[in-house]
């Protein structure tokens, strides 16, 4: 090789290194935030707990729940007597944010709406302490110790609907993602890089001036973090997505089958079917695993949403479920 060629290679390497350095923002350096490559490395090398601790976390403005919320909360205590139960109030979740995430979340805490803080809390408390998180309008239908999941499971998520939506339908029913993961019931061992990634995506989007709760802290950002994990597990994920977008399948489908265990590095994620973590009338019949026993029920009593928005969204989902059930019956 000529000296000039070797010199050009050295210069190219130096430019690439400088570009990589430029891509890491001052915020990432100051806070220790993960890049996508760092996220992959953390999944491969990061610490993991063997089991999800049996701690049930819920949050409300105060320690006094409304009458119906108290009844739903009692189902978690009655069905899981061996688990620790923690109800966190607004003051306590603020203290947790300051202690557990002083550089990433705490600096933006005062700029978040109450519902956004509740969203952040669920990711933060599970990353910090581990356990099971449930909204106060979610009731327990089956004891946690009877879930019968693989012993290696150290994170639990669940689909919000039984198939992927085309973009127009996603917008119609006001979902954030075409394949959306609910976040009213999630579980994890502490130190989960997926949850850390979720927290950092929130900080990043805050910096980008994103204000929509669905996108900033809600199911949009949570689904993104989960999908990143699932993509890393599948070597053909991008290739498959390209095929789907070029030639959309006529039949309903999910990119990653429910009631399955997905692993990358030391972390293993169990994905529940939507019907396992939702209210039956809200579920499509397309996912063959939907008929399994309901584990938790979401009552959609979130006080932060406008009542008319909740009713409109629920009517559209119910109508969609009925339409798909009719089509399924005709095809059988």
C-alpha positions as CSV (number, residue, x, y, z in Angstrom):
1,X,0.0,0.0,0.0
2,X,1.2,3.5,-0.8
3,X,2.0,5.9,2.0
4,X,-0.7,8.3,0.7
5,X,-3.3,5.5,0.9
6,X,-2.3,4.7,4.5
7,X,-2.5,8.4,5.4
8,X,-6.0,8.6,3.9
9,X,-7.1,5.6,5.9
10,X,-5.8,7.2,9.1
11,X,-7.5,10.5,8.3
12,X,-10.8,8.7,7.6
13,X,-10.5,6.9,11.0
14,X,-9.9,10.2,12.7
15,X,-12.9,11.9,11.0
16,X,-15.1,8.9,12.0
17,X,-14.0,9.1,15.6
18,X,-14.7,12.9,15.6
19,X,-18.2,12.3,14.1
20,X,-19.0,9.7,16.8
21,X,-17.8,12.1,19.5
22,X,-20.0,14.9,18.0
23,X,-23.0,12.6,18.0
24,X,-22.8,12.1,21.8
25,X,-24.4,15.3,23.1
26,X,-23.4,17.2,26.2
27,X,-26.5,16.0,27.9
28,X,-25.5,12.4,27.3
29,X,-22.0,13.0,28.6
30,X,-23.3,14.8,31.7
31,X,-26.0,12.4,32.6
32,X,-24.5,9.1,31.4
33,X,-27.4,8.5,29.0
34,X,-27.3,5.5,26.7
35,X,-26.9,5.7,23.0
36,X,-28.5,2.9,21.0
37,X,-25.1,1.0,20.9
38,X,-24.7,1.6,24.7
39,X,-28.2,0.2,25.2
40,X,-27.3,-3.0,23.3
41,X,-24.1,-3.3,25.4
42,X,-26.0,-2.8,28.6
43,X,-28.4,-5.6,27.7
44,X,-25.6,-7.9,27.0
45,X,-23.4,-7.0,29.9
46,X,-25.6,-5.3,32.5
47,X,-26.5,-6.7,35.9
48,X,-29.8,-8.7,36.1
49,X,-31.8,-10.0,39.0
50,X,-32.8,-13.6,38.8
51,X,-36.4,-12.9,39.7
52,X,-38.9,-10.1,39.7
53,X,-39.4,-9.1,43.4
54,X,-42.9,-9.5,44.7
55,X,-43.5,-5.8,45.4
56,X,-46.7,-4.2,44.1
57,X,-46.4,-0.5,43.3
58,X,-49.3,1.9,42.8
59,X,-49.5,5.7,42.9
60,X,-52.1,8.3,43.7
61,X,-52.1,11.9,44.6
62,X,-52.5,11.0,48.3
63,X,-52.6,7.8,50.4
64,X,-56.4,8.0,50.5
65,X,-57.9,6.4,47.4
66,X,-61.4,6.9,46.1
67,X,-63.9,4.2,47.1
68,X,-63.7,2.3,43.8
69,X,-60.0,2.6,43.5
70,X,-59.6,1.3,47.1
71,X,-61.6,-1.8,46.1
72,X,-59.5,-2.4,43.1
73,X,-56.3,-2.0,45.2
74,X,-57.6,-4.4,47.7
75,X,-57.7,-7.2,45.0
76,X,-53.9,-6.9,44.7
77,X,-53.5,-7.3,48.5
78,X,-56.0,-10.1,48.9
79,X,-54.7,-12.2,46.0
80,X,-51.0,-11.6,46.8
81,X,-50.7,-11.8,50.6
82,X,-47.0,-12.7,50.4
83,X,-46.2,-9.6,48.3
84,X,-45.2,-6.2,49.7
85,X,-47.7,-3.5,48.7
86,X,-46.7,0.1,48.3
87,X,-49.0,3.1,47.5
88,X,-46.8,6.1,46.6
89,X,-48.2,9.6,46.9
90,X,-47.1,12.7,44.9
91,X,-44.5,13.8,47.4
92,X,-42.9,10.3,47.5
93,X,-42.7,9.9,43.8
94,X,-40.9,13.3,43.6
95,X,-38.5,12.2,46.2
96,X,-37.8,9.0,44.2
97,X,-37.2,11.0,41.0
98,X,-34.7,13.2,42.8
99,X,-32.9,10.3,44.4
100,X,-33.0,7.7,41.6
101,X,-32.5,10.0,38.5
102,X,-30.9,13.3,39.6
103,X,-29.4,14.0,36.1
104,X,-32.0,12.6,33.7
105,X,-35.5,13.0,35.1
106,X,-35.2,15.3,38.1
107,X,-34.1,18.4,36.1
108,X,-37.4,18.2,34.0
109,X,-39.7,17.1,36.8
110,X,-41.3,20.5,37.5
111,X,-42.0,20.8,33.7
112,X,-44.0,17.5,33.6
113,X,-47.8,17.4,34.1
114,X,-49.2,15.2,36.9
115,X,-50.1,12.4,34.5
116,X,-46.7,12.5,32.9
117,X,-45.1,12.2,36.3
118,X,-47.2,9.1,37.1
119,X,-46.0,7.6,33.8
120,X,-42.4,8.3,34.6
121,X,-42.8,6.9,38.1
122,X,-43.8,3.4,36.8
123,X,-40.6,3.1,34.7
124,X,-38.4,4.7,37.4
125,X,-39.7,2.6,40.4
126,X,-39.3,-0.7,38.5
127,X,-35.9,0.3,37.3
128,X,-34.8,1.3,40.8
129,X,-36.6,-1.3,43.0
130,X,-38.2,-3.8,40.6
131,X,-41.6,-5.4,41.2
132,X,-45.1,-5.1,39.6
133,X,-46.7,-1.8,38.7
134,X,-50.5,-1.4,38.2
135,X,-52.6,1.7,37.7
136,X,-55.1,2.3,40.5
137,X,-57.9,1.5,38.0
138,X,-56.5,-2.0,37.4
139,X,-57.8,-4.9,39.4
140,X,-56.0,-8.2,40.0
141,X,-57.8,-11.3,38.6
142,X,-55.3,-14.0,39.3
143,X,-52.5,-14.3,41.9
144,X,-49.1,-13.3,40.6
145,X,-47.5,-16.6,41.8
146,X,-49.9,-18.5,39.5
147,X,-48.8,-16.8,36.3
148,X,-46.7,-19.8,35.4
149,X,-44.1,-17.9,33.4
150,X,-40.6,-19.3,32.5
151,X,-38.2,-19.0,35.5
152,X,-35.8,-16.8,33.5
153,X,-38.4,-14.1,33.0
154,X,-37.3,-10.8,34.4
155,X,-39.6,-8.4,32.6
156,X,-43.3,-8.6,31.7
157,X,-45.2,-6.5,29.1
158,X,-48.4,-6.9,27.3
159,X,-49.9,-5.8,24.0
160,X,-52.8,-3.4,24.1
161,X,-54.6,-4.9,21.1
162,X,-54.5,-8.3,19.4
163,X,-53.0,-7.2,16.0
164,X,-51.2,-4.4,14.2
165,X,-53.2,-1.5,12.9
166,X,-52.8,0.3,9.6
167,X,-51.8,3.9,10.1
168,X,-55.2,5.3,9.4
169,X,-56.8,3.0,11.9
170,X,-54.2,3.8,14.6
171,X,-55.0,7.5,14.2
172,X,-58.7,6.8,14.3
173,X,-58.7,5.0,17.7
174,X,-56.0,7.4,19.1
175,X,-53.3,4.9,19.6
176,X,-49.7,6.2,19.7
177,X,-48.3,3.1,17.8
178,X,-49.5,0.6,15.3
179,X,-48.3,-2.2,17.5
180,X,-48.8,-0.7,21.0
181,X,-47.8,-2.0,24.4
182,X,-50.0,-1.0,27.3
183,X,-48.3,0.4,30.4
184,X,-51.0,0.1,33.0
185,X,-49.5,-3.2,34.1
186,X,-45.8,-4.0,33.8
187,X,-43.2,-5.8,35.8
188,X,-39.5,-6.0,36.0
189,X,-36.4,-7.0,38.0
190,X,-34.4,-3.9,39.1
191,X,-31.8,-2.4,36.9
192,X,-33.5,-3.2,33.6
193,X,-31.8,-1.4,30.6
194,X,-35.1,-1.3,28.8
195,X,-36.6,0.9,31.5
196,X,-33.5,3.0,31.7
197,X,-33.8,3.5,27.9
198,X,-37.4,4.5,28.3
199,X,-36.4,7.2,30.9
200,X,-33.7,8.5,28.6
201,X,-36.0,8.6,25.6
202,X,-38.4,10.7,27.7
203,X,-35.6,13.2,28.5
204,X,-34.6,13.3,24.9
205,X,-38.1,14.0,23.7
206,X,-38.6,16.7,26.4
207,X,-35.5,18.4,24.9
208,X,-37.1,18.0,21.4
209,X,-40.2,20.0,22.8
210,X,-42.5,17.0,22.6
211,X,-45.6,17.8,24.7
212,X,-48.1,15.1,23.9
213,X,-48.4,12.8,26.9
214,X,-48.9,9.7,24.6
215,X,-45.6,10.5,22.9
216,X,-43.5,12.0,25.7
217,X,-44.2,9.6,28.7
218,X,-47.1,7.3,27.7
219,X,-47.5,4.2,25.6
220,X,-45.7,5.7,22.6
221,X,-42.3,6.1,24.3
222,X,-42.8,2.8,26.3
223,X,-43.6,0.9,23.1
224,X,-40.5,2.4,21.4
225,X,-38.2,1.1,24.2
226,X,-39.8,-2.3,24.1
227,X,-39.6,-2.5,20.3
228,X,-35.9,-1.6,20.4
229,X,-35.3,-4.6,22.7
230,X,-37.4,-6.9,20.5
231,X,-35.6,-5.8,17.3
232,X,-32.2,-6.6,18.9
233,X,-33.4,-10.1,19.6
234,X,-34.5,-10.7,16.0
235,X,-31.7,-10.6,13.4
236,X,-34.2,-10.2,10.6
237,X,-36.5,-7.5,12.2
238,X,-35.5,-4.7,9.9
239,X,-35.7,-6.9,6.8
240,X,-39.1,-8.1,7.8
241,X,-40.4,-4.6,8.5
242,X,-39.3,-3.4,5.0
243,X,-41.3,-6.3,3.5
244,X,-44.3,-5.4,5.6
245,X,-44.3,-1.8,4.5
246,X,-43.7,-2.6,0.8
247,X,-46.3,-5.3,0.7
248,X,-48.7,-5.0,3.7
249,X,-50.2,-8.4,4.6
250,X,-54.0,-8.8,4.1
251,X,-54.3,-10.8,7.2
252,X,-54.0,-9.4,10.7
253,X,-50.6,-10.0,12.4
254,X,-48.2,-9.1,15.1
255,X,-44.5,-8.6,14.5
256,X,-43.6,-10.5,17.7
257,X,-46.0,-13.3,18.8
258,X,-47.7,-12.9,22.2
259,X,-47.5,-15.4,25.0
260,X,-43.8,-15.7,24.1
261,X,-40.4,-15.2,25.8
262,X,-37.9,-12.9,24.1
263,X,-34.3,-12.7,25.3
264,X,-31.3,-10.5,24.6
265,X,-28.2,-10.9,26.7
266,X,-29.1,-11.4,30.4
267,X,-32.7,-10.0,30.0
268,X,-35.7,-12.1,29.2
269,X,-39.1,-10.4,28.4
270,X,-42.4,-12.2,28.5
271,X,-45.1,-10.7,26.2
272,X,-48.7,-11.2,27.3
273,X,-51.5,-11.2,24.8
274,X,-53.8,-8.2,25.0
275,X,-56.6,-10.3,26.3
276,X,-54.6,-11.3,29.3
277,X,-54.1,-7.7,30.5
278,X,-57.2,-5.9,29.3
279,X,-61.0,-5.9,29.5
280,X,-62.5,-8.5,27.2
281,X,-64.8,-6.2,25.1
282,X,-61.8,-4.1,24.1
283,X,-59.9,-7.1,22.5
284,X,-59.8,-8.3,18.9
285,X,-60.1,-12.0,18.2
286,X,-57.2,-12.1,15.8
287,X,-54.4,-13.1,18.2
288,X,-54.8,-16.9,18.7
289,X,-53.7,-16.5,22.3
290,X,-56.4,-14.0,23.2
291,X,-58.7,-16.6,24.7
292,X,-56.5,-17.4,27.6
293,X,-57.4,-16.5,31.1
294,X,-57.6,-12.8,32.0
295,X,-54.9,-11.9,34.6
296,X,-55.7,-8.3,35.2
297,X,-58.5,-6.0,34.2
298,X,-58.1,-2.4,33.3
299,X,-61.3,-0.4,34.1
300,X,-60.3,2.8,32.1
301,X,-61.2,5.1,34.9
302,X,-58.2,7.5,34.4
303,X,-59.3,10.8,35.7
304,X,-56.7,12.7,33.7
305,X,-58.5,12.1,30.4
306,X,-61.6,14.0,29.3
307,X,-64.6,11.8,29.8
308,X,-65.9,12.4,26.2
309,X,-62.4,11.3,24.9
310,X,-62.5,8.1,26.9
311,X,-66.1,7.3,25.7
312,X,-65.3,8.1,22.1
313,X,-62.1,6.0,22.0
314,X,-63.8,3.1,23.8
315,X,-66.8,3.2,21.3
316,X,-64.4,3.1,18.4
317,X,-62.4,0.2,19.8
318,X,-65.6,-1.8,20.7
319,X,-67.0,-1.2,17.2
320,X,-63.7,-2.4,15.7
321,X,-63.8,-5.5,17.9
322,X,-67.4,-6.3,16.9
323,X,-66.6,-5.8,13.2
324,X,-63.6,-8.1,13.4
325,X,-65.5,-10.8,15.3
326,X,-68.2,-10.7,12.6
327,X,-65.6,-11.0,9.8
328,X,-64.0,-13.9,11.7
329,X,-67.3,-15.7,12.0
330,X,-68.1,-15.2,8.3
331,X,-64.7,-16.7,7.4
332,X,-65.1,-19.8,9.6
